[in-house]
Amino acid sequence: MGLRTAEQYKASLKDGREVYYRGEKVEDVTTHPIIGIAVDHACIDYHMAEDPKYRDLAVMTDPQTGDQYSRYYHLPQNTEDLLKRSQLIASSTREGATLVILIKEIGTDALYALHVVAEEMAKRGKPEYKERVEKYHRMCRDRDYGVAVAQSDVKGDRGLGPQGQEHPDYYLRIVERRADGIVVRGAKIHTSVLTNTDEVIVLPTRAMKAGDEDYSVAFAVPANTKGLKLIASSYGGFKKDPFEYPISAKHKMMETITVFDDVFVPWDRVFMCGETDAAGFLALTFVKFHRFTAVSYKLPLLEMLAGSARAIAEYNGIENAGHIREKLTELAAYHATVQGLIIAAAQNCVVTPPGIAIPNVLFTNVAKYQFASNYHDAVQMVQDVSGGLLVTGPSVEDWRSEATGPFLKKYLGGKKGIPTEHRLRMMNLISDLTASDFGGYQEVLAVHAEGSLEAEKLQTYREYDFKTAADYAREVAGIK
Ligand SMILES: Cc1cc2nc3c(=O)[nH]c(=O)nc-3n(C[C@H](O)[C@H](O)[C@H](O)COP(=O)(O)OP(=O)(O)OC[C@H]3O[C@@H](n4cnc5c(N)ncnc54)[C@H](O)[C@@H]3O)c2cc1C
C-alpha cells in the first residue's frame, strides 16, 4: 500500500475500537470534540510526507522494490540515520507547536528494540521471534501505520514486583496458552496516542525473575481488538479558542488506561512468551531508543521557552535589564545543552546486531536528565519575565466585546510601538505553554514520560566510566 494520506489515516480509525471518554463510549474518535483534536494533530505526520519542504526528510524509498515509506520505519544504521530521525522528530514537533506527534516515533522505538532482542533470542535457539518481528515491521511499514506502545504497567505496590501484590493483575500477564496463541489480562497506563493509532505494541516494563514467566510477555494487537478497552485521559476537556490557547486549541495528545480484558493474541504477533531473562533486556533496549526520541522532541519546546521569553521581554520593555538577560542566557544554554548532547549521542552510537545503531546511552540519559531536572526552573524564568497577566488576563470574548475591548486595548499595552494585541497574544501563548492545563501536562510529561528522573540517573551512573576517572585521580595523587 505504501504511504497513506491524512484522510486514509483518519478513515482507518473508524474501526469499532472501544474508547471511553468521561463515562461515555466514543463512537467515532475522528469527530469527537476532544479526541478529534488529537487525531488532527497526528495528521501532521501524513501532511509532512506530502509536503515538498519535508518530503526528503520524511520519506524513504526501498532500493529493492522502489516503494516509498515513512522514514520512521527505517532501521537506523549509523550516525546519519540517527541525526535524520532526530531532525524529523524535531521538525514534526515544531509543526505541532511544541507537542510531539508520536504516532510513529514511539512504535518504531519499540520495533528497533524488538529487532535487537529477537536477534539475541535467535542466537539462543529461538528463531521464531525474529521472523515474527520482521514480518510485523514490514506490515506496519507497508501500511504506513500509527503504532502506540503500552509498556508502563499499573504496578500496584511499587515496592513489589509482579508477585506478592494484592491481586495478580497489577502487571499484564498471560492467563492462557493455546495452540493458536495466548490470552492476556491486565492494564497498562499512560499509553499515549492509542486512541488514534492502528496498532499497539506491548512490552514488559521491568526486569523479571524466576516465577515471573507469565509476566514476561511482548506482543502487538490492532487497536480494535476484542477485549481491549481504552479509557481516555480527561485533562483539557473543553473547547478552546486559538486566540486564548494558541497551542492547545489545535494540538493535543491523548493517553489511555489500556485494559486487556482477556485479549487473544495469535502466535505470529507474540514476540516474547515466558523468557524472564530477556524481559529486562527488552524493557531497557526500548528505553535506549525512546529517550533519544524524547530529547529530540523536546527541542522545539526549549526553543519556544527561550523565544517567547525574549519576545515578551521586548514587549514589556525590559530586554536589556541585567536580570532578564541573565534569564534569557540560562534559557538559551538550556536549549543548546540538550541540542549538543543529542548530536553527541548520535555521533557516539553503537551498532548492535542485526546492524542497528543505538544512540550513546550516557549522552542520551544525561540529555534527558538535563531536560527534565531543569524544566520547572525554566518555566519559572519564563513566567518571571512575563508577569502575572499570564493568569489574570482577559478572555477572548472580553477582548472582542465592544463594551470592554477598547479598555483592554488602551490599558494592556506595553512598550511604545508594540500593538496591544501582539502583547496579549504573546501572553496567551506563554500562558498556554506554562500556566494552562496544557502547561501542567507538559510539566508532568517532562518529569515522568520516558522514565522518571531516577531512571535517567541510574543509567547515567551505570554508563559513566568511573574506573578511568578514578584511575586518573589516583595517578595524579601519586597512588600506584
Ligand atoms: C504524559 C505521559 C505520557 C506517557 N506515555 C507513555 C506511553 O506512551 N507508553 C508507556 O508505556 N508509558 C508512558 N508513560 C509512562 C512513563 O514512562 C511513566 O510515567 C514513568 O515511567 C513513571 O511511572 P509511573 O507514572 O507509574 O510513576 P511511579 O513509577 O509510581 O513513580 C513515582 C515515583 O516513585 C518512584 N519509584 C517507583 N518505583 C520505585 C521503587 N521500586 N523504588 C523506589 N522508588 C520508586 C519513582 O522514581 C518516582 O519518583 C507516559 C507518562 C506520561 C506522564
The ligand as an SDF file (V2000), in Angstrom:
LIG
                    3D

 53 58  0  0  0  0  0  0  0  0999 V2000
    2.2810   12.2980   29.5280 C   0  0  0  0  0  0  0  0  0  0  0  0
    2.8660   10.9280   29.6670 C   0  0  0  0  0  0  0  0  0  0  0  0
    2.9060   10.0850   28.5710 C   0  0  0  0  0  0  0  0  0  0  0  0
    3.3830    8.7800   28.7100 C   0  0  0  0  0  0  0  0  0  0  0  0
    3.3470    7.9310   27.6130 N   0  0  0  0  0  0  0  0  0  0  0  0
    3.6350    6.6140   27.7870 C   0  0  0  0  0  0  0  0  0  0  0  0
    3.4320    5.6860   26.7200 C   0  0  0  0  0  0  0  0  0  0  0  0
    3.0650    6.0550   25.6080 O   0  0  0  0  0  0  0  0  0  0  0  0
    3.6570    4.3670   26.9670 N   0  0  0  0  0  0  0  0  0  0  0  0
    4.0670    3.9140   28.1830 C   0  0  0  0  0  0  0  0  0  0  0  0
    4.2590    2.7150   28.3450 O   0  0  0  0  0  0  0  0  0  0  0  0
    4.2870    4.7690   29.2110 N   0  0  0  0  0  0  0  0  0  0  0  0
    4.0770    6.1070   29.0360 C   0  0  0  0  0  0  0  0  0  0  0  0
    4.2850    6.9950   30.0760 N   0  0  0  0  0  0  0  0  0  0  0  0
    4.6900    6.4340   31.3620 C   0  0  0  0  0  0  0  0  0  0  0  0
    6.0130    6.8710   31.9320 C   0  0  0  0  0  0  0  0  0  0  0  0
    7.0690    6.1500   31.3990 O   0  0  0  0  0  0  0  0  0  0  0  0
    5.8520    6.6910   33.4630 C   0  0  0  0  0  0  0  0  0  0  0  0
    5.0120    7.7400   33.9130 O   0  0  0  0  0  0  0  0  0  0  0  0
    7.1260    6.6970   34.2130 C   0  0  0  0  0  0  0  0  0  0  0  0
    7.8830    5.5560   33.8910 O   0  0  0  0  0  0  0  0  0  0  0  0
    6.8630    6.7310   35.7350 C   0  0  0  0  0  0  0  0  0  0  0  0
    5.9980    5.6730   36.1030 O   0  0  0  0  0  0  0  0  0  0  0  0
    4.6900    5.9900   36.9850 P   0  0  0  0  0  0  0  0  0  0  0  0
    3.9560    7.0970   36.3200 O   0  0  0  0  0  0  0  0  0  0  0  0
    3.9730    4.7220   37.1870 O   0  0  0  0  0  0  0  0  0  0  0  0
    5.2300    6.5480   38.3350 O   0  0  0  0  0  0  0  0  0  0  0  0
    5.8720    5.7350   39.5260 P   0  0  0  0  0  0  0  0  0  0  0  0
    6.6560    4.5900   38.9740 O   0  0  0  0  0  0  0  0  0  0  0  0
    4.8400    5.4530   40.5270 O   0  0  0  0  0  0  0  0  0  0  0  0
    6.9060    6.8080   40.0700 O   0  0  0  0  0  0  0  0  0  0  0  0
    6.6100    7.7420   41.1190 C   0  0  0  0  0  0  0  0  0  0  0  0
    7.8690    7.8820   41.9750 C   0  0  0  0  0  0  0  0  0  0  0  0
    8.1270    6.6340   42.6030 O   0  0  0  0  0  0  0  0  0  0  0  0
    9.4890    6.2650   42.3910 C   0  0  0  0  0  0  0  0  0  0  0  0
    9.5400    4.8090   42.3750 N   0  0  0  0  0  0  0  0  0  0  0  0
    8.7960    3.9600   41.6340 C   0  0  0  0  0  0  0  0  0  0  0  0
    9.1020    2.6770   41.9220 N   0  0  0  0  0  0  0  0  0  0  0  0
   10.0570    2.7180   42.8670 C   0  0  0  0  0  0  0  0  0  0  0  0
   10.8030    1.7250   43.5800 C   0  0  0  0  0  0  0  0  0  0  0  0
   10.6090    0.4210   43.3680 N   0  0  0  0  0  0  0  0  0  0  0  0
   11.7350    2.1450   44.4650 N   0  0  0  0  0  0  0  0  0  0  0  0
   11.9530    3.4570   44.6900 C   0  0  0  0  0  0  0  0  0  0  0  0
   11.2790    4.4470   44.0520 N   0  0  0  0  0  0  0  0  0  0  0  0
   10.3520    4.0780   43.1420 C   0  0  0  0  0  0  0  0  0  0  0  0
    9.8630    6.9070   41.0500 C   0  0  0  0  0  0  0  0  0  0  0  0
   11.2680    7.0820   40.8960 O   0  0  0  0  0  0  0  0  0  0  0  0
    9.1290    8.2440   41.1690 C   0  0  0  0  0  0  0  0  0  0  0  0
    9.9090    9.1480   41.9050 O   0  0  0  0  0  0  0  0  0  0  0  0
    3.8560    8.3200   29.9550 C   0  0  0  0  0  0  0  0  0  0  0  0
    3.8450    9.1950   31.0510 C   0  0  0  0  0  0  0  0  0  0  0  0
    3.3660   10.4810   30.9190 C   0  0  0  0  0  0  0  0  0  0  0  0
    3.3500   11.3720   32.1290 C   0  0  0  0  0  0  0  0  0  0  0  0
  1  2  1  0
  2  3  1  0
  2 52  2  0
  3  4  2  0
  4  5  1  0
  4 50  1  0
  5  6  2  0
  6  7  1  0
  6 13  1  0
  7  8  2  0
  7  9  1  0
  9 10  1  0
 10 11  2  0
 10 12  1  0
 12 13  2  0
 13 14  1  0
 14 15  1  0
 14 50  1  0
 15 16  1  0
 16 17  1  0
 16 18  1  0
 18 19  1  0
 18 20  1  0
 20 21  1  0
 20 22  1  0
 22 23  1  0
 23 24  1  0
 24 25  2  0
 24 26  1  0
 24 27  1  0
 27 28  1  0
 28 29  2  0
 28 30  1  0
 28 31  1  0
 31 32  1  0
 32 33  1  0
 33 34  1  0
 33 48  1  0
 34 35  1  0
 35 36  1  0
 35 46  1  0
 36 37  1  0
 36 45  1  0
 37 38  2  0
 38 39  1  0
 39 40  1  0
 39 45  2  0
 40 41  1  0
 40 42  2  0
 42 43  1  0
 43 44  2  0
 44 45  1  0
 46 47  1  0
 46 48  1  0
 48 49  1  0
 50 51  2  0
 51 52  1  0
 52 53  1  0
M  END
$$$$
